[in-house]
C-alpha cells in the first residue's frame, strides 16, 4: 500500500462520507454498505498506524517517554 501514502485517511473519509450519503439516498444494499464501512475503518486504522510509526521514527532518541 506504499502508493497510498498520504491518502489513506483521505480515502477512508471519502468512503465514510459515501456511507453517510447512502443513508440519505440509498444507492447500495446494506451488505455493500457494511463492506464499504469495514474497508474505510481498516484503511483509516492502517493510515493511523503508519502515521504513528513515522512520528516515532522522527522523534529524537534522547527524549524519554512522557517528557
C-alpha positions in Angstrom: 0.0 0.0 0.0 3.0 2.3 -0.5 1.3 4.0 -3.4 -1.4 5.2 -1.0 1.0 7.1 1.3 -0.6 10.4 2.3 -4.1 9.4 1.0 -5.2 6.5 3.3 -7.1 8.7 5.8 -8.4 10.9 3.0 -9.8 7.8 1.1 -11.2 6.4 4.4 -13.0 9.7 5.0 -14.4 9.7 1.4 -15.7 6.1 2.0 -17.3 7.1 5.3 -18.9 10.1 3.6 -20.3 7.8 0.9 -21.9 5.6 3.6 -23.4 8.7 5.2 -24.8 9.9 1.8 -26.1 6.4 1.2 -28.4 6.8 4.3 -30.0 9.9 2.6 -30.1 8.5 -1.0 -30.0 4.7 -0.9 -27.6 3.6 -3.7 -26.2 0.3 -2.4 -27.6 -2.5 -0.3 -26.9 -2.7 3.5 -24.5 -5.5 2.9 -22.4 -3.5 0.5 -22.6 -0.5 2.8 -21.2 -2.6 5.7 -18.4 -3.8 3.5 -17.5 -0.2 2.5 -17.6 0.9 6.1 -15.4 -2.0 7.1 -12.9 -1.1 4.4 -13.0 2.6 5.5 -12.3 1.6 9.1 -9.4 -0.7 8.2 -7.9 1.9 5.8 -8.2 4.6 8.5 -6.6 2.5 11.2 -3.8 1.4 8.8 -3.2 5.1 8.0 -3.1 6.0 11.7 -0.7 3.2 12.4 1.6 4.3 9.6 1.4 7.9 10.8 2.3 6.9 14.4 5.3 4.8 13.0 6.5 7.9 11.1 6.2 10.0 14.3 8.2 7.5 16.3 10.9 7.4 13.7 11.2 11.2 13.6 11.1 11.7 17.4 14.5 12.5 18.9 16.1 9.4 20.6 17.2 11.5 23.6 13.6 12.2 24.7 12.3 10.0 27.4 8.7 8.9 27.3 6.4 11.3 28.9 8.6 14.4 28.6 
